[in-house]
Every structure is written in C-alpha cells, then in structure tokens.
Amino acid sequence: MASPCEVLLRASQLAAARELGQCAAEEAWRIEEKYSRYRPDSILSHLHAHRGVPIEVDEETASLLDFAQRCYRISDGMFDVTSGILRRAWTFDGSDHLPKREAIAALLPYIGFEKLKWQSPTIAVPAGMELDFGGIGKEYAVDRAYELLSKKAPGPFLINFGGDLRASGPPPNGFWQVGIERPGHERDACMMLHLEQGALATSGDSRRFVLRDGVRYGHVLNPKTGWPVLHAPRSVTVAASSCTEAGMLSTLAILHGAKAREFLNEQGVRHWILE
C-alpha cells in the first residue's frame, strides 16, 4: 500500500491478535499484487501487454471496473482510472519542476474511460491507454480486510492503511481517536476526531506536490486538462459507511477546487476541510 498500515484491536491472547493482523496483511498484499501497476505479474500489466485484445476478467476485477465506470459517470469524467498515464509527465517530488504543456497535451488523447471497450466481464484496453486503480485501491483494500476481520474478530477493531480507515464499532473507552495531520507537518495532528463506527478517508497535497513561483501544485489531476486543480483545499477528510465511498468523495472534493466545501455539503456527508 506504499504507506504504514495497522490493525487496532483487543484480544485476550497475543496469538489471536497476530492471526487477525496477519489476515488483514495478507489481504492487503493480495490486492497490491493483483492490481499494482508496478508489478509485471499483475492483472493490469497483463491487460497492458495485450492492448486491443478483448480479455475476460474475473468477478472481482469486473466489480472494480463497474465501480470505476460509475465514478466516471457521476463525476462527469473527473474521476477517471485511465488518467494515471499523466504520471509520465508529472513528478510530484516537492521540487519546482513543471512539465511542458506539450508533454501533457500529448497524453490527453489516451485518457477517458469511455474509450475503453468494457462490457462486463470483457475488456479491451486501446493502444496507448492504461488502467490505474491507485485512486481506489487502498480504500478497497481497507474494506476487503474489514469484511474478513468482521467474521473473525471477537470484538471491535479498526483498520488503518495510510490514513484511510474503517472501524467496526467503538472500543471499550467509547471511541477511536483519529488525528488529522496539519498540512505540510507530518505526524502533527491539528484536529482530533472521535470515531465510533464507519470509515474515514483523507485526500490532500501534503506529501506529493510541486512548488513553483509560490504556487503549490497538488498531485490530484484534472483528467480533462492534465493539470492539478488550483485553489483546492490542502486536506479533505470525509466520513462514510465504507472506505471506498469516503475515498471517492474526498478525491472528488479536491477535484472541485474552491468549490470543495459546496460539493460535500450537497452530498450531505460529514467532512473536515483544512485550507
């Protein structure tokens, strides 16, 4: 998951706690191995190696593609799993390096979920295009691990993968304490939330950005322009029933830029925004 991951729970025996932690870890590793764009043996690498060829995918992958398609449609194309190709132009390493506009323009023709030939369970990825589940993978892993542990854990637990988390119920003291980092200050919580049950996901630009001439360019890109959304909040945290839903909404809020708060108010979800 490219981030610290943990499971918090109470168990009467250390062996039982380790077993539950191992269960969550193995599920996270399974999902990473299956969908990582960096692994040559992942299903995404297989699809990219056979561009233009219709390939039947398994039920889990079909479900993720259906979800990605729904996100694309309800966001009017702003949430797009084919936009990961823009990383060829962008490097969000905290430097002042901006890509040339020509490099970004050359990638735009290869972006757009509607260009995929997707009819469940068969997909054909057109030449030059890519799939990237990075925008939903970590949150999906949290929800999958949650489902597995909910059948095994004797009491309440919380799964936290890189700040995206989900809790099954309140611990003995009544709530889980979740710190929200101050933008740009790692491990410095400027807000403390009390979570009893449900999921939280946070999107922001604290770790991945470009800073040029006093302008901060965050890593969340508008797939229609290939450029970061300016005037977006530094950090958006959303509460929802599942981590996948919370992550989608927090990302969409960033994509709405200065209208992030207005968008989340329209969705009727609890949220916390740091400018």
C-alpha positions as CSV (number, residue, x, y, z in Angstrom):
1,M,0.0,0.0,0.0
2,A,3.1,2.3,0.0
3,S,2.2,3.5,3.5
4,P,2.2,2.5,7.1
5,C,-0.7,0.0,7.8
6,E,-2.1,-1.2,11.1
7,V,-4.9,-3.0,12.8
8,L,-6.0,-2.0,16.2
9,L,-8.0,-4.5,18.3
10,R,-8.3,-6.0,21.7
11,A,-7.6,-9.7,22.1
12,S,-7.2,-12.0,25.1
13,Q,-4.2,-13.8,23.6
14,L,-1.2,-12.5,21.6
15,A,-1.5,-15.4,19.2
16,A,-5.1,-14.4,18.3
17,A,-4.2,-10.8,17.8
18,R,-1.3,-11.8,15.5
19,E,-3.6,-14.1,13.5
20,L,-6.1,-11.3,12.9
21,G,-3.3,-8.9,11.9
22,Q,-1.8,-11.4,9.5
23,C,-5.3,-11.9,7.9
24,A,-5.6,-8.2,7.2
25,A,-2.0,-8.0,5.9
26,E,-2.3,-10.9,3.6
27,E,-5.5,-9.4,2.1
28,A,-3.6,-6.1,1.5
29,W,-0.7,-7.9,-0.1
30,R,-3.1,-9.9,-2.3
31,I,-4.8,-6.8,-3.6
32,E,-1.5,-5.0,-4.2
33,E,0.0,-7.9,-6.0
34,K,-3.1,-8.3,-8.2
35,Y,-3.7,-4.6,-9.1
36,S,-0.3,-2.9,-8.8
37,R,0.8,-1.1,-11.9
38,Y,4.4,-1.7,-10.9
39,R,4.3,-5.5,-10.8
40,P,4.8,-7.4,-14.1
41,D,2.6,-10.2,-12.9
42,S,-0.4,-8.0,-12.0
43,I,-3.7,-8.2,-13.9
44,L,-3.2,-4.6,-15.0
45,S,0.2,-5.4,-16.5
46,H,-1.4,-8.4,-18.3
47,L,-4.1,-6.1,-19.8
48,H,-1.5,-3.5,-20.9
49,A,0.6,-6.2,-22.5
50,H,-2.4,-7.2,-24.6
51,R,-3.8,-3.9,-25.6
52,G,-6.6,-4.1,-28.2
53,V,-7.3,-7.7,-27.4
54,P,-10.7,-8.5,-25.6
55,I,-9.9,-10.2,-22.3
56,E,-12.3,-11.7,-19.9
57,V,-11.6,-10.7,-16.3
58,D,-12.5,-12.3,-13.0
59,E,-15.5,-11.2,-10.9
60,E,-13.6,-9.0,-8.5
61,T,-11.9,-7.1,-11.3
62,A,-15.2,-6.7,-13.1
63,S,-16.7,-5.3,-10.0
64,L,-13.9,-2.7,-9.7
65,L,-14.3,-1.7,-13.3
66,D,-18.0,-1.3,-12.8
67,F,-17.3,0.9,-9.8
68,A,-14.8,2.9,-11.8
69,Q,-17.3,3.4,-14.5
70,R,-19.9,4.6,-12.1
71,C,-17.4,7.1,-10.6
72,Y,-16.6,8.3,-14.1
73,R,-20.2,8.9,-14.9
74,I,-21.4,10.6,-11.7
75,S,-18.3,12.9,-11.7
76,D,-18.8,13.9,-15.3
77,G,-15.4,12.4,-16.2
78,M,-13.4,13.9,-13.4
79,F,-12.8,10.6,-11.6
80,D,-11.1,8.6,-14.3
81,V,-8.9,5.4,-13.7
82,T,-7.4,5.9,-17.2
83,S,-5.7,9.2,-16.1
84,G,-2.8,7.6,-14.4
85,I,-0.8,7.9,-17.6
86,L,-0.3,11.5,-16.7
87,R,2.5,10.4,-14.3
88,R,4.7,10.2,-17.4
89,A,4.7,14.0,-17.4
90,W,4.3,14.8,-13.7
91,T,6.7,14.0,-10.8
92,F,5.3,15.2,-7.5
93,D,8.5,15.2,-5.5
94,G,8.3,18.6,-3.8
95,S,10.6,20.2,-6.5
96,D,9.8,23.2,-8.7
97,H,9.8,21.1,-11.9
98,L,6.7,21.6,-14.1
99,P,6.2,19.5,-17.2
100,K,6.0,21.1,-20.6
101,R,2.4,21.8,-21.8
102,E,3.2,19.8,-25.0
103,A,4.1,16.7,-22.9
104,I,0.7,16.9,-21.1
105,A,-1.2,17.6,-24.3
106,A,0.3,14.5,-26.0
107,L,-1.2,12.3,-23.2
108,L,-4.7,13.7,-23.2
109,P,-5.9,11.6,-26.2
110,Y,-5.2,8.5,-24.2
111,I,-7.5,9.4,-21.3
112,G,-11.2,8.8,-21.0
113,F,-13.0,5.7,-19.5
114,E,-15.5,5.9,-22.4
115,K,-12.7,4.9,-24.8
116,L,-12.2,1.5,-23.1
117,K,-14.1,-1.3,-24.7
118,W,-15.8,-2.5,-21.4
119,Q,-18.7,-4.9,-21.5
120,S,-18.6,-7.0,-18.3
121,P,-16.8,-9.3,-18.0
122,T,-14.7,-8.5,-21.1
123,I,-12.4,-5.5,-21.6
124,A,-10.1,-4.3,-24.3
125,V,-7.7,-1.5,-23.5
126,P,-7.0,0.6,-26.6
127,A,-3.4,1.1,-27.8
128,G,-1.6,3.7,-25.7
129,M,-4.0,3.7,-22.8
130,E,-3.6,2.4,-19.3
131,L,-5.6,1.5,-16.2
132,D,-4.6,2.7,-12.8
133,F,-6.5,1.7,-9.7
134,G,-4.3,3.9,-7.4
135,G,-7.3,6.2,-6.7
136,I,-9.4,3.4,-5.2
137,G,-7.0,0.5,-4.4
138,K,-6.0,1.4,-0.8
139,E,-9.6,2.2,0.2
140,Y,-10.8,-1.0,-1.4
141,A,-8.1,-3.0,0.5
142,V,-9.4,-1.5,3.8
143,D,-12.9,-2.6,3.0
144,R,-11.9,-6.1,2.0
145,A,-9.8,-6.5,5.1
146,Y,-12.7,-5.2,7.2
147,E,-15.0,-7.8,5.7
148,L,-12.6,-10.6,6.5
149,L,-11.9,-9.5,10.1
150,S,-15.6,-8.8,10.8
151,K,-16.1,-12.6,10.5
152,K,-13.2,-13.4,12.8
153,A,-12.6,-10.7,15.4
154,P,-14.3,-11.2,18.8
155,G,-14.6,-7.5,19.5
156,P,-14.3,-4.1,17.9
157,F,-11.4,-3.3,15.6
158,L,-10.0,-0.5,13.4
159,I,-8.1,-1.0,10.1
160,N,-5.8,1.9,9.1
161,F,-4.0,1.8,5.8
162,G,-2.1,5.0,5.3
163,G,-4.7,7.2,7.0
164,D,-7.7,5.6,5.2
165,L,-9.5,3.6,7.9
166,R,-12.6,1.8,8.9
167,A,-13.9,0.8,12.4
168,S,-16.3,-2.0,13.2
169,G,-17.5,-0.4,16.5
170,P,-16.4,1.6,19.5
171,P,-13.6,0.3,21.7
172,P,-14.1,0.0,25.5
173,N,-13.4,3.7,26.1
174,G,-16.3,4.7,23.8
175,F,-14.5,5.9,20.6
176,W,-11.4,5.7,18.5
177,Q,-9.2,8.8,18.5
178,V,-8.2,9.8,14.9
179,G,-5.7,12.6,14.4
180,I,-5.9,14.7,11.2
181,E,-2.5,16.0,10.2
182,R,-1.7,19.6,9.8
183,P,-1.0,20.1,6.1
184,G,2.7,20.0,5.5
185,H,3.5,18.8,9.0
186,E,3.9,15.0,9.2
187,R,2.6,13.4,12.4
188,D,1.4,16.8,13.7
189,A,-2.3,16.5,14.4
190,C,-4.2,19.7,14.3
191,M,-7.6,18.1,14.8
192,M,-8.7,15.0,16.8
193,L,-11.9,13.2,15.7
194,H,-13.8,10.7,17.8
195,L,-14.9,7.7,15.6
196,E,-17.2,5.0,16.9
197,Q,-18.0,3.2,13.7
198,G,-17.7,3.7,9.9
199,A,-14.9,4.9,7.6
200,L,-12.7,8.0,7.1
201,A,-10.6,8.9,4.1
202,T,-8.4,11.9,3.6
203,S,-7.1,13.4,0.3
204,G,-4.6,16.3,0.1
205,D,-1.3,17.6,-1.1
206,S,1.0,17.4,2.0
207,R,3.3,14.7,0.6
208,R,3.0,14.8,-3.2
209,F,3.3,18.3,-4.8
210,V,5.3,20.6,-7.0
211,L,6.1,24.2,-5.7
212,R,6.8,26.7,-8.4
213,D,7.0,30.5,-8.0
214,G,4.9,30.3,-4.8
215,V,2.2,28.2,-6.4
216,R,1.6,24.7,-4.9
217,Y,0.5,22.1,-7.5
218,G,-1.1,19.1,-5.8
219,H,-1.0,15.6,-7.2
220,V,-4.7,15.3,-7.8
221,L,-5.0,16.0,-11.6
222,N,-8.0,17.1,-13.7
223,P,-8.1,14.3,-16.3
224,K,-9.6,16.7,-18.8
225,T,-6.8,19.2,-18.7
226,G,-3.9,17.1,-17.3
227,W,-3.1,19.8,-14.8
228,P,-3.7,19.9,-11.0
229,V,-6.8,21.6,-9.7
230,L,-5.8,25.0,-8.3
231,H,-7.3,26.6,-5.2
232,A,-8.3,23.2,-3.8
233,P,-8.1,22.7,0.0
234,R,-4.9,21.4,1.4
235,S,-6.7,18.5,3.1
236,V,-10.2,17.0,2.9
237,T,-11.4,14.2,5.2
238,V,-14.8,12.5,4.6
239,A,-16.8,10.1,6.7
240,A,-18.9,7.4,5.1
241,S,-20.1,3.9,5.7
242,S,-17.3,2.4,3.6
243,C,-13.7,3.5,3.0
244,T,-14.1,3.2,-0.8
245,E,-17.0,5.7,-0.7
246,A,-15.2,8.0,1.6
247,G,-12.1,8.0,-0.6
248,M,-14.1,8.7,-3.7
249,L,-15.8,11.7,-2.1
250,S,-12.7,13.2,-0.7
251,T,-10.9,12.9,-4.1
252,L,-13.9,14.4,-5.9
253,A,-13.9,17.3,-3.4
254,I,-10.3,18.1,-4.2
255,L,-11.2,18.0,-7.9
256,H,-13.9,20.6,-7.3
257,G,-11.2,23.0,-6.2
258,A,-12.5,26.1,-4.5
259,K,-16.0,24.6,-4.5
260,A,-15.0,21.5,-2.5
261,R,-17.0,22.5,0.6
262,E,-20.0,23.3,-1.5
263,F,-19.8,19.9,-3.2
264,L,-19.6,18.0,0.0
265,N,-22.4,20.0,1.5
266,E,-24.5,18.9,-1.5
267,Q,-23.6,15.3,-0.8
268,G,-24.8,15.5,2.8
269,V,-21.8,13.8,4.2
270,R,-19.7,14.7,7.3
271,H,-16.4,16.3,6.3
272,W,-13.5,18.3,7.6
273,I,-11.6,20.7,5.4
274,L,-8.2,22.3,6.1
275,E,-7.1,25.1,3.8
